[in-house]
């Protein structure tokens, strides 16, 4: 039974990993975003998401942990599955002795300090720490910036030989995002190859939170002292390093319910079974004396207090100046909402058809690093495109219909007449007028038979088509400045109705 349970878990985890990976590397839209729904079943996206759907998923994941323990970490989390794969590959190059895992005491202070600070920052309005610690978002950045870069390069190479494969540019990739994804990749890979689920049980705030809930789960791993011979077979395969053989205890706080230990036990001494509610210390490998427990609880309380205080000070004092180029995606309502909910998983960036989205550097401030920002030097936002709002799982970008997108004003175009080649070189242009989908730019008489642009900011939605196409150099004659809070523009059709005058006779 335990062998079947383990194999079933492995199959499900691999399928989920594959589906999530496709969401970040499918640059040719073969699946048409059919797998994007699986992103919403990750813990942090469900926590940050807005609406009954996200709340329902969050409650389900917590109830799942209450009943079965940390099955989320072993089955649903893509970074967890990646760590298991790394460990298996690493074991191929290790000696039999080096493959054996060993019990290690938990690093509780570090775990809960990072967990409390990450969620405290979120409560005070910033997802900055969750951005760096959330397992799903870390996997997303790795897949989008490293694997996605490889897929793009490979596809472009094949496009030279196969006509049906289109070439893609590299506009969505930045050196900062690639470097940060590489650092995450190296840290997680090294930790996994060295000590299995060390990242999950040391750094990951989701693992720490679900671990605290898992201590009281109805089903737990339990060692039968009467059957156990202390052979250590189970502890040598425990990727979470949570089986204490000398004391015959299992630390269910750190156990990720991978079920690797049960099939190897020759005496059926370790099992996964319903445990009647009792003091969790009774079956924990980290059992300590009352005095030691009080000291540790005081340390944990002080750590939590420090984390909340640091988050409050950061939220109160750190307010970056508004940046005219901090143009947040349509549906995000502005940079502030984006920074509160976005964890920079890069799902929107990876799926943007026009490649206008890129990871931010300093546009949103330090706490908005790697979040999506529109860059009109690279491309422009398609007028009828709502892909980013469809794939975002975090509630950072609200779903938009095409009609809503057509009047969502993320910025306003500003025209600099002295830079325009019509005024500077006395020649015809009108490129911005031709590429404005909202008809916010009209051409008015200028000089000797020439026409020059005029911008109606009440109609402009800030899509960037004008800025991207403007031929003026070194400085473009028309640029889009961000709206700190997104607004609703007037529809050009409504504008036409307002301007149209009809006499009493109608003709």
C-alpha positions in Angstrom: 0.0 0.0 0.0 2.7 2.5 0.9 4.6 1.7 -2.3 1.5 2.5 -4.3 0.9 5.7 -2.3 4.5 6.8 -3.0 4.2 6.1 -6.7 0.9 7.8 -7.0 2.4 10.9 -5.3 5.3 10.9 -7.7 3.1 10.7 -10.8 0.8 13.5 -9.6 3.8 15.8 -8.7 5.4 15.2 -12.1 2.2 16.0 -13.9 1.8 19.2 -11.9 5.4 20.2 -12.5 5.0 19.6 -16.3 1.8 21.7 -16.4 3.4 24.6 -14.5 6.6 24.5 -16.6 4.6 24.7 -19.8 2.9 27.9 -18.6 6.3 29.5 -18.5 8.0 28.2 -21.6 5.2 27.8 -24.2 6.3 30.8 -26.3 4.4 29.4 -29.3 1.1 29.2 -27.5 0.5 25.6 -28.4 -1.6 25.1 -25.3 -3.3 28.5 -25.5 -2.9 29.0 -21.7 -4.9 25.9 -20.9 -2.7 25.1 -18.0 -2.6 28.5 -16.4 -5.4 27.5 -14.0 -2.9 25.2 -12.2 -0.9 28.3 -11.1 -3.8 29.4 -8.9 -3.5 26.2 -6.8 -0.2 27.3 -5.4 -0.3 28.5 -1.8 1.0 32.0 -2.1 -1.1 32.9 -5.2 -4.1 31.6 -3.3 -3.2 33.7 -0.3 -2.6 36.9 -2.4 -5.4 36.3 -4.8 -8.7 38.2 -4.5 -12.1 36.7 -4.7 -14.0 33.7 -3.5 -12.1 31.3 -5.8 -8.7 32.2 -4.2 -10.2 32.0 -0.7 -11.7 28.6 -1.4 -8.4 27.3 -2.7 -6.5 28.6 0.4 -9.0 27.0 2.7 -8.7 23.7 0.8 -4.9 23.7 1.0 -5.0 24.4 4.8 -7.6 21.7 5.4 -5.5 19.3 3.3 -2.6 20.0 5.6 -4.8 19.7 8.7 -5.9 16.2 7.6 -2.9 14.7 5.8 0.1 16.9 6.7 2.5 18.7 4.3 1.3 16.9 1.1 1.3 20.3 -0.6 5.1 20.4 -0.3 5.7 17.0 -1.8 2.9 16.9 -4.4 1.7 20.4 -5.5 4.7 22.6 -5.1 6.8 22.7 -8.3 10.0 23.7 -6.5 9.6 20.8 -4.1 9.4 18.3 -7.0 12.4 20.0 -8.6 14.4 19.5 -5.4 13.5 15.8 -5.4 14.7 15.5 -9.0 18.0 17.2 -8.2 18.5 14.9 -5.3 17.9 11.8 -7.4 20.3 13.0 -10.1 22.9 14.0 -7.5 22.7 10.5 -6.0 23.8 9.0 -9.3 27.2 10.6 -8.8 27.6 9.8 -5.1 28.9 6.8 -3.3 26.4 4.6 -1.5 27.6 6.0 1.8 27.3 9.6 0.6 23.7 9.0 -0.5 22.5 8.3 3.1 20.6 11.1 4.8 20.8 11.7 8.5 18.7 13.4 11.1 19.4 17.0 11.9 17.8 19.1 14.6 15.4 21.8 13.3 16.6 25.4 12.9 13.4 26.8 14.3 14.6 30.4 15.0 15.7 30.9 11.4 12.7 29.2 9.9 10.1 31.2 11.9 12.0 34.4 11.6 11.9 34.3 7.8 8.3 33.1 7.9 7.0 35.8 10.2 8.9 38.6 8.4 7.7 37.5 5.0 4.1 37.5 5.9 4.4 40.6 8.1 5.7 42.5 5.2 2.8 41.3 3.2 0.3 42.5 5.9 1.9 45.9 5.8 1.5 46.2 2.1 4.7 44.7 0.5 5.3 41.3 -1.1 9.0 42.0 -1.3 10.2 39.1 1.0 7.6 36.7 -0.4 9.0 37.6 -3.8 12.4 36.1 -2.9 11.2 33.2 -0.6 8.0 31.9 -2.2 8.8 28.5 -3.8 6.3 28.9 -6.6 7.6 32.3 -7.6 11.2 31.2 -7.4 10.4 28.2 -9.7 8.5 30.6 -12.1 11.5 32.9 -12.4 13.8 30.0 -13.0 11.6 28.5 -15.6 10.8 31.8 -17.4 14.3 33.3 -17.4 16.5 30.2 -17.7 14.5 27.5 -19.3 12.5 30.0 -21.3 15.7 31.6 -22.6 16.9 28.2 -23.7 13.6 27.4 -25.4 13.7 30.7 -27.2 17.3 30.2 -28.4 16.5 26.7 -29.5 13.4 27.8 -31.4 15.3 30.5 -33.1 17.9 28.1 -34.2 15.3 25.7 -35.6 13.6 28.6 -37.4 16.5 28.9 -39.7 15.8 25.4 -41.0 12.1 24.9 -40.4 10.0 27.7 -42.0 6.9 26.9 -39.9 8.7 27.8 -36.7 8.7 31.6 -36.1 11.7 33.3 -34.6 11.2 35.2 -31.3 13.2 38.1 -30.0 14.8 38.3 -26.6 13.0 41.5 -25.4 11.4 39.8 -22.4 14.8 38.8 -20.9 17.0 41.2 -18.9 20.4 40.6 -17.4 19.1 41.5 -13.9 16.3 38.9 -14.1 18.6 36.2 -15.6 21.2 36.9 -12.9 18.7 36.7 -10.0 17.1 33.5 -11.5 20.6 32.0 -11.8 21.4 32.7 -8.1 18.1 31.2 -7.0 18.8 28.2 -9.3 22.3 27.6 -7.8 21.1 28.1 -4.2 18.2 25.6 -4.5 20.2 23.1 -6.6 23.2 23.0 -4.2 21.0 22.8 -1.1 18.9 20.0 -2.7 21.9 18.0 -3.9 23.6 18.3 -0.5 20.8 17.8 1.9 17.5 17.1 0.2 14.7 19.4 1.4 16.9 21.8 3.3 15.5 24.8 1.4 11.9 23.7 2.4 12.7 23.3 6.1 15.0 26.3 6.5 14.2 29.1 4.2 10.7 28.5 2.6 8.0 30.5 4.5 5.3 28.3 3.0 7.0 25.2 4.4 7.3 26.8 7.8 3.7 27.8 8.0 2.3 24.5 6.7 4.8 22.7 9.0 3.3 24.5 12.0 -0.2 23.4 10.9 1.1 19.9 10.1 2.1 19.3 13.7 -1.6 18.9 14.5 -2.6 16.9 11.4 -4.9 14.0 11.8 -2.7 11.6 9.8 1.0 11.5 10.7 4.1 9.4 10.4 4.5 7.3 13.5 7.2 4.9 14.6 6.1 1.8 16.5 8.7 1.4 19.2 7.8 -2.2 19.7 8.6 -3.1 16.1 11.5 -0.7 15.4 15.0 -2.3 15.5 16.8 1.0 15.0 18.3 -0.2 11.7 18.2 3.5 10.4 17.0 2.4 6.9 14.1 4.9 7.1 16.2 7.8 8.2 18.8 7.2 5.5 16.2 7.9 2.8 14.4 10.7 4.6 14.9 13.8 2.4 13.5 16.1 5.1 16.1 14.8 7.7 13.3 14.5 10.3 13.5 10.9 11.5 15.3 10.6 14.8 16.1 6.9 15.2 17.7 7.0 18.7 14.6 8.4 20.1 12.3 6.7 17.6 10.5 9.9 16.8 9.4 11.7 13.6 9.3 15.5 13.4 6.0 15.9 11.6 6.6 19.6 11.5 9.3 19.0 8.8 8.0 15.8 7.3 6.8 16.5 3.7 4.9 13.3 3.4 7.0 11.9 0.5 6.4 8.3 1.8 10.0 7.3 0.9 10.6 5.9 4.3 7.8 3.4 4.7 8.5 1.0 1.8 12.1 0.5 2.9 11.2 -0.6 6.5 11.4 -4.4 6.7 9.5 -4.6 9.9 6.6 -2.2 9.2 7.7 -0.2 12.2 7.0 3.2 10.6 3.6 4.0 9.2 1.3 6.7 8.1 -1.9 6.5 10.2 -4.5 8.4 12.1 -3.2 9.7 15.4 -5.6 10.7 18.2 -5.1 14.3 19.1 -2.6 14.8 21.8 0.2 17.1 22.8 2.3 17.4 19.7 5.5 17.2 21.7 4.7 13.6 22.6 5.5 12.4 19.1 8.0 15.0 18.0 11.7 14.3 17.6 12.4 17.8 18.9 11.0 17.0 22.4 12.6 19.3 24.9 12.3 20.0 28.6 9.8 22.5 30.0 12.5 25.1 30.8 14.1 24.7 27.4 10.7 25.0 25.8 9.9 28.2 27.6 13.3 29.7 26.5 12.7 28.7 22.9 9.1 30.1 22.9 10.5 33.4 24.2 13.0 33.5 21.4 10.3 32.7 18.9 8.1 35.4 20.3 10.9 38.0 20.2 11.7 36.9 16.7 8.1 37.4 15.6 7.9 40.8 17.3 11.2 41.9 15.6 9.9 40.8 12.2 6.6 42.6 12.6 8.4 45.8 13.8 10.8 45.7 10.9 8.0 45.3 8.5 6.1 48.2 10.0 9.1 50.5 9.9 9.8 49.5 6.3 6.2 50.2 5.2 6.0 53.5 7.0 9.4 55.0 5.9 10.2 53.5 2.6 8.1 55.3 0.0 9.9 55.5 -3.3 9.4 58.6 -5.4 6.9 58.2 -8.3 8.7 57.2 -11.5 7.2 58.3 -14.8 8.4 55.1 -16.4 6.9 52.8 -13.8 4.0 51.7 -16.1 2.2 48.8 -14.5 0.3 46.2 -16.6 -3.4 46.9 -17.4 -5.6 45.5 -14.7 -3.0 46.0 -11.9 -4.6 49.3 -10.9 -1.2 50.9 -10.4 2.2 50.2 -8.9 1.0 50.2 -5.3 -1.5 47.4 -5.8 1.0 45.5 -8.0 3.7 45.6 -5.3 1.2 44.4 -2.6 0.2 41.3 -4.6 2.8 40.5 -7.1 5.6 38.0 -6.3 7.3 38.3 -9.7 6.6 34.8 -10.8 6.9 36.1 -14.4 3.9 34.2 -15.7 2.6 37.4 -17.3 6.1 38.2 -18.8 6.5 34.8 -20.2 3.1 34.8 -21.9 3.0 38.4 -23.2 2.6 38.1 -27.0 4.1 41.5 -27.8 7.0 41.1 -25.4 6.4 44.6 -24.0 6.6 43.3 -20.4 10.0 42.9 -18.8 11.2 42.5 -15.2 11.6 45.9 -13.4 14.9 47.1 -12.1 14.4 50.2 -10.1 11.2 51.6 -11.7 9.0 50.6 -8.7 11.7 51.0 -6.1 13.8 48.3 -4.4 10.7 46.4 -3.1 9.4 46.1 -6.7 12.5 44.5 -8.2 11.7 41.9 -11.0 8.0 42.8 -11.1 6.5 43.3 -14.5 6.8 46.7 -16.1 5.9 47.9 -19.6 8.9 49.0 -21.7 8.0 50.9 -24.8 11.5 50.9 -26.1 11.0 47.2 -26.7 7.4 47.0 -27.9 3.9 48.2 -27.2 0.8 46.8 -25.5 -1.6 45.2 -28.0 -4.9 47.0 -27.9 -7.1 43.9 -27.7 -4.7 41.7 -25.7 -5.7 40.6 -22.1 -3.3 37.7 -21.7 -1.5 39.0 -18.7 -4.7 39.4 -16.8 -5.8 35.9 -17.7 -2.6 34.1 -16.5 -1.8 36.1 -13.3 -2.6 33.8 -10.3 -1.8 36.3 -7.6 -4.5 38.9 -7.9 -1.9 41.4 -8.9 -3.5 41.9 -12.3 -7.3 41.7 -12.3 -9.0 40.0 -15.2 -10.1 42.4 -18.0 -12.5 42.1 -20.8 -11.4 43.5 -24.2 -13.9 46.3 -23.7 -12.5 47.2 -20.2 -8.9 47.0 -21.5 -9.8 49.5 -24.3 -10.5 52.2 -21.8 -8.0 51.3 -19.0 -5.6 54.2 -18.9 -2.3 53.1 -17.5 -0.5 56.2 -18.6 -0.8 59.3 -20.8 1.2 60.2 -23.9 3.1 63.5 -23.7 4.2 65.2 -26.9 7.4 67.3 -27.2 7.1 69.4 -30.3 10.7 70.5 -30.4 11.9 66.9 -30.8 9.4 66.0 -33.5 11.0 65.6 -36.9 8.1 67.5 -38.4 9.2 70.6 -36.5 12.9 69.8 -36.4 13.5 68.7 -40.0 10.3 70.2 -41.6 9.3 66.9 -43.2 6.2 64.7 -43.0 5.8 61.9 -40.5 2.6 61.0 -38.7 3.8 57.5 -37.6 2.4 58.0 -34.1 -1.0 59.0 -35.5 -1.1 55.9 -37.7 -0.2 53.5 -34.8 -2.6 54.9 -32.2 -5.4 52.4 -31.7 -7.4 54.7 -29.5 -7.4 57.6 -32.0 -6.0 59.8 -29.3 -3.5 61.4 -31.7 -4.7 63.6 -34.5 -2.7 65.5 -37.1 -3.2 69.3 -37.2 -1.8 71.9 -39.6 1.7 73.1 -39.0 3.8 75.5 -41.1 3.8 75.3 -44.8 1.5 72.4 -45.7 2.7 70.1 -42.9 0.8 68.3 -40.3 2.0 67.8 -36.7 0.6 65.5 -33.9 -1.8 66.6 -31.2 -2.6 64.3 -28.2 -6.0 64.1 -26.5 -5.1 62.7 -23.1 -8.7 62.0 -22.2 -8.8 59.3 -24.8 -5.2 58.1 -24.6 -4.8 54.8 -22.7 -1.0 54.7 -22.6 -0.5 51.6 -24.8 2.8 52.9 -26.0 2.2 52.4 -29.7 3.1 56.0 -30.4 6.3 56.0 -28.3 7.5 52.7 -29.7 7.1 53.7 -33.4 8.4 57.3 -33.0 11.5 57.7 -35.3 12.9 60.8 -33.5 16.4 60.3 -32.1 18.2 60.5 -29.7 15.1 61.5 -27.7 11.6 60.4 -28.8 9.1 63.2 -29.5 6.3 61.4 -27.8 6.6 59.3 -24.6 4.1 57.7 -22.2 4.2 58.7 -18.5 2.8 56.3 -16.0 -0.4 56.9 -14.0 0.3 56.3 -10.3 -3.3 55.0 -10.1 -4.9 53.6 -13.3 -7.8 55.6 -14.6 -10.6 55.1 -17.1 -10.2 56.9 -20.4 -13.0 58.2 -22.6 -13.9 55.9 -25.5 -13.2 57.6 -28.8 -16.7 56.6 -30.0 -18.2 58.4 -27.0 -16.0 61.3 -27.8 -17.3 61.4 -31.3 -20.9 61.4 -30.0 -20.1 64.3 -27.7 -18.6 66.4 -30.5 -21.3 65.6 -33.1 -23.9 68.3 -33.2 -27.3 67.8 -34.8 -29.8 70.7 -35.5 -33.5 70.6 -34.5 -34.5 69.1 -37.9 -31.8 66.4 -38.0 -30.5 67.3 -41.4 
